[in-house]
Amino acid sequence: MVPLHGHTRGHSGVAVRRPGGGWLLHAGDAYFHTGDKETPRSCPPGLRAYQSGLAVDGRRRRDNLARLQELHAQHGRPGDGQVTVFCAHDLTELEALQGL
């Protein structure tokens, strides 16, 4: 379990070691669009506003999003295979997991 507070009280992600090496990190509702984990962040404005409006603690949500962006930038690039970060809301991320 990985604490990712901000979206809701007690919100957490789940990290699972992959049999062939590396990790899967289900970030739950820490972000809603795959572009949120990129640097610079790329998220449709309406979805960005929706996420902000739902957050119980906006500062902590943004801090955790920054942590996920850093993790993705350092260890989540294609071919790297160390950490695959995905969320509960982006179908393209779910589809990408089908090949793992």
C-alpha positions as CSV (number, residue, x, y, z in Angstrom):
1,M,0.0,0.0,0.0
2,V,1.3,3.5,-0.9
3,P,-0.3,6.5,0.8
4,L,-1.6,8.9,-1.9
5,H,-3.7,11.3,0.3
6,G,-5.6,14.2,-1.1
7,H,-8.3,12.8,-3.4
8,T,-10.1,11.3,-0.5
9,R,-9.2,10.7,3.2
10,G,-6.9,7.7,3.4
11,H,-6.6,7.3,-0.4
12,S,-3.8,4.8,-1.3
13,G,-2.3,3.1,-4.2
14,V,-1.3,-0.5,-4.5
15,A,2.2,-1.6,-5.6
16,V,2.7,-5.2,-6.9
17,R,6.0,-6.7,-8.0
18,R,5.8,-8.2,-11.5
19,P,7.0,-11.8,-11.8
20,G,9.5,-10.8,-14.5
21,G,10.9,-7.9,-12.5
22,G,9.7,-4.3,-12.0
23,W,6.6,-3.0,-10.3
24,L,3.0,-2.1,-11.2
25,L,1.6,0.8,-9.2
26,H,-2.1,1.2,-9.3
27,A,-2.5,4.9,-8.3
28,G,-6.3,4.6,-7.9
29,D,-7.8,8.1,-8.2
30,A,-4.6,10.0,-7.6
31,Y,-5.1,11.2,-11.2
32,F,-7.7,10.7,-13.9
33,H,-5.8,11.1,-17.2
34,T,-2.5,9.5,-18.4
35,G,-1.2,13.0,-19.3
36,D,-1.4,13.9,-15.5
37,K,1.7,11.8,-14.8
38,E,3.8,13.5,-17.6
39,T,6.1,16.4,-17.1
40,P,4.9,18.9,-18.1
41,R,1.4,17.8,-17.1
42,S,-1.1,17.4,-19.9
43,C,-4.7,17.0,-18.9
44,P,-7.9,18.3,-20.5
45,P,-9.0,21.5,-18.6
46,G,-12.4,20.2,-17.7
47,L,-11.0,17.0,-16.2
48,R,-8.4,19.0,-14.3
49,A,-11.1,21.2,-12.8
50,Y,-13.2,18.1,-11.9
51,Q,-10.2,16.5,-10.1
52,S,-9.5,19.7,-8.1
53,G,-13.2,20.0,-7.2
54,L,-13.3,16.4,-5.8
55,A,-10.2,16.6,-3.7
56,V,-10.6,16.7,0.1
57,D,-7.1,18.2,0.4
58,G,-5.9,19.9,-2.8
59,R,-2.4,20.5,-1.6
60,R,-1.8,16.9,-0.7
61,R,-3.4,15.7,-4.0
62,R,-1.0,18.0,-6.0
63,D,2.0,16.9,-3.8
64,N,1.2,13.3,-4.5
65,L,0.7,13.9,-8.2
66,A,4.2,15.5,-8.3
67,R,5.6,12.4,-6.6
68,L,3.9,10.2,-9.2
69,Q,5.2,12.4,-12.0
70,E,8.8,12.1,-10.6
71,L,8.5,8.4,-10.2
72,H,7.2,8.0,-13.8
73,A,9.9,10.3,-15.2
74,Q,12.7,8.4,-13.4
75,H,11.5,4.8,-13.6
76,G,8.4,4.5,-15.8
77,R,9.6,5.2,-19.4
78,P,8.8,2.5,-22.0
79,G,11.6,0.0,-22.2
80,D,12.7,0.9,-18.6
81,G,10.4,-1.6,-17.0
82,Q,11.0,-0.6,-13.5
83,V,7.7,0.9,-12.5
84,T,4.4,1.0,-14.5
85,V,2.1,3.6,-13.0
86,F,-1.6,3.5,-13.9
87,C,-4.8,4.9,-12.6
88,A,-8.4,3.8,-12.3
89,H,-9.9,6.2,-14.9
90,D,-7.8,6.1,-18.1
91,L,-8.8,3.4,-20.5
92,T,-5.6,3.8,-22.6
93,E,-3.5,2.9,-19.5
94,L,-5.7,-0.2,-18.9
95,E,-5.3,-1.3,-22.5
96,A,-1.5,-0.8,-22.3
97,L,-1.4,-3.3,-19.4
98,Q,-3.0,-6.0,-21.5
99,G,0.4,-6.5,-23.1
100,L,2.4,-6.9,-19.9
